[in-house]
Amino acid sequence: MQAISDAAHLCIDMQNVFAKGGVWETPWMERVLPVISEICARYRERTVFTRFVTPEKPEDRRGQWQVYFTKWQRATRGSLPPNALDLVPELARYTPPALVVDKPAYSAFFGSRLGHLLVERHVGTVIVSGAETDVCVLSTALSAVDLGFRVVIVQDALCSSSDTGHDALMTMYRTRFNAQIDLISAAELFELWRPD
């Protein structure tokens, strides 16, 4: 695999709402948190955290999102504890210099300033970690592919609440998107990405 340059680390939705005891608890989060934390520590100024920001109430969204948040009323801002949408404390300590971008949907590129931010910084490669493998990470990775970025997914820095979904996505990345998405370990990342 070729060396990584002109890159940004996108850490997707590592928020309290997905942590232990959160409304959308992702059991693997605790297992991958040390790996993600090490990535953030090494690439603080190149890290961009995303936060999935839910509406105040379901009626604030259109179409199927309104249906979704009617089902998940307890995940709306009007029902969540005040810090639920914050980054988990283990990662929040990297901001600043790491940046935080809020998004209203699964893809980090939808309805956010992320695309413009990456273009302004002359980023050609996005390194992806975070939650959840088969929802927001998937949507972000495919959006990045559509926008022409080289996409590198750190497979031991992902978490999901579904083993089946996670495994299916790993297979799909290897077999269907292997010309556009690279899967690597954190150890390989540290060898391949040595920013100036």
C-alpha positions in Angstrom: 0.0 0.0 0.0 1.2 3.5 -0.8 2.3 6.0 1.8 -0.4 8.4 3.1 0.0 12.1 2.6 -2.2 15.2 2.5 -4.6 13.4 4.8 -7.1 14.2 7.5 -8.4 11.8 10.2 -12.2 11.8 10.4 -13.3 10.4 13.7 -17.0 9.7 13.3 -19.6 10.2 16.1 -17.6 9.1 19.2 -20.2 10.7 21.4 -21.7 10.0 24.9 -25.0 9.0 23.3 -23.2 5.9 21.8 -21.1 5.2 24.9 -22.0 2.8 27.7 -25.4 3.8 29.2 -26.2 6.0 26.2 -29.5 5.8 24.3 -27.7 4.3 21.3 -25.1 2.3 23.3 -22.4 0.7 21.1 -20.9 -2.0 23.2 -17.6 -2.2 21.2 -16.8 1.5 21.8 -14.8 0.8 25.0 -12.7 -1.8 23.1 -11.7 0.6 20.2 -11.4 3.8 22.2 -7.7 3.3 23.1 -6.9 2.7 19.5 -8.8 5.8 18.4 -7.3 7.8 21.2 -3.8 6.9 20.0 -4.6 8.0 16.4 -5.9 11.3 17.7 -2.9 11.8 19.9 -0.5 11.3 17.0 -2.5 13.4 14.5 -4.1 16.1 16.7 -3.9 18.9 14.2 -5.1 16.6 11.4 -8.1 15.2 13.3 -11.7 16.2 12.6 -14.4 14.9 15.0 -18.0 14.7 13.8 -21.0 14.8 16.0 -24.4 13.5 15.0 -26.7 16.2 16.2 -30.3 15.2 16.7 -33.3 17.5 16.3 -34.9 19.2 19.3 -38.1 17.3 18.4 -39.1 15.0 15.6 -41.2 17.7 13.8 -37.9 19.6 13.2 -36.9 17.1 10.5 -38.6 16.2 7.2 -39.9 12.9 5.7 -38.4 9.6 7.0 -36.2 11.5 9.5 -39.4 12.6 11.2 -40.6 9.0 11.3 -37.2 7.9 12.6 -37.1 10.5 15.4 -40.7 9.8 16.3 -39.5 6.2 17.0 -36.4 7.4 18.7 -38.0 10.3 20.6 -35.7 9.7 23.5 -32.7 10.5 21.3 -33.9 14.0 20.4 -32.2 17.0 22.0 -35.4 17.7 23.9 -35.2 14.4 25.7 -31.5 13.7 26.0 -29.3 14.7 29.0 -27.3 17.9 28.3 -24.0 16.3 27.5 -25.3 13.3 25.5 -24.2 14.7 22.1 -20.7 15.7 23.4 -17.6 13.8 22.4 -16.6 11.1 24.9 -14.2 12.7 27.5 -11.3 10.5 26.3 -11.4 12.2 22.9 -12.7 15.6 23.8 -9.4 16.4 25.3 -7.9 16.6 21.8 -10.0 19.6 20.9 -8.4 22.0 20.1 -6.4 21.6 18.0 -8.6 18.9 16.6 -11.8 20.3 15.1 -15.4 19.4 15.6 -18.0 19.4 12.8 -21.7 18.9 13.5 -23.9 17.0 11.1 -27.7 16.4 11.0 -27.6 13.0 9.1 -25.5 9.9 8.7 -22.9 11.2 6.3 -20.4 13.6 7.8 -20.5 15.5 4.4 -24.3 16.1 4.4 -25.4 19.4 5.8 -22.0 20.2 7.3 -19.0 22.3 6.5 -16.7 19.2 6.3 -16.3 19.2 2.5 -15.2 22.8 2.4 -12.9 22.4 5.3 -11.1 19.5 3.7 -10.8 21.3 0.3 -9.4 24.4 2.1 -6.8 22.3 3.8 -5.9 20.5 0.5 -6.8 17.1 1.8 -6.7 14.3 -0.7 -7.1 11.3 1.7 -9.5 10.7 4.6 -8.6 8.3 7.3 -11.8 7.1 8.9 -12.4 5.8 12.4 -15.4 5.8 14.8 -19.0 4.7 15.1 -21.0 3.0 13.7 -19.3 0.8 11.1 -22.5 0.0 9.3 -24.3 3.4 9.5 -22.5 6.7 9.8 -19.0 5.4 9.0 -20.5 3.7 5.9 -22.4 6.8 4.7 -19.3 9.0 5.3 -17.0 6.6 3.5 -19.3 6.4 0.4 -19.7 10.1 0.3 -16.0 10.6 0.5 -15.6 8.1 -2.4 -18.2 10.0 -4.4 -16.3 13.3 -3.8 -13.1 11.7 -5.1 -11.1 11.4 -1.8 -8.9 8.4 -1.2 -10.5 6.6 1.7 -8.6 4.6 4.3 -10.6 2.9 7.0 -8.8 1.9 10.2 -10.5 -1.5 10.8 -9.4 -1.8 14.4 -10.7 1.7 15.2 -14.4 1.1 14.3 -17.3 0.1 16.4 -20.9 -1.0 15.9 -23.8 -2.3 17.9 -24.2 -5.1 15.3 -21.6 -7.8 14.7 -23.4 -8.9 11.6 -23.5 -5.4 10.2 -19.8 -4.7 10.9 -18.7 -8.0 9.4 -20.8 -7.5 6.3 -19.3 -4.0 5.8 -15.8 -5.3 6.2 -16.5 -7.9 3.5 -18.1 -5.3 1.2 -15.2 -2.9 1.5 -12.8 -5.7 0.6 -14.7 -7.1 -2.3 -16.8 -4.3 -3.8 -14.9 -1.1 -3.0 -11.3 -2.4 -2.9 -10.3 0.0 -5.7 -11.5 3.0 -3.7 -11.3 2.1 -0.1 -8.3 0.7 1.7 -8.6 -1.2 5.0 -5.6 -1.1 7.3 -4.8 -1.5 11.0 -3.8 1.3 13.3 -0.2 -0.1 13.3 -0.1 0.1 9.5 -1.5 3.7 9.6 1.3 4.8 11.9 3.9 3.3 9.4 2.2 4.8 6.3 1.3 8.3 7.6 4.1 10.4 8.8 3.0 14.0 8.5 5.6 16.7 8.5 
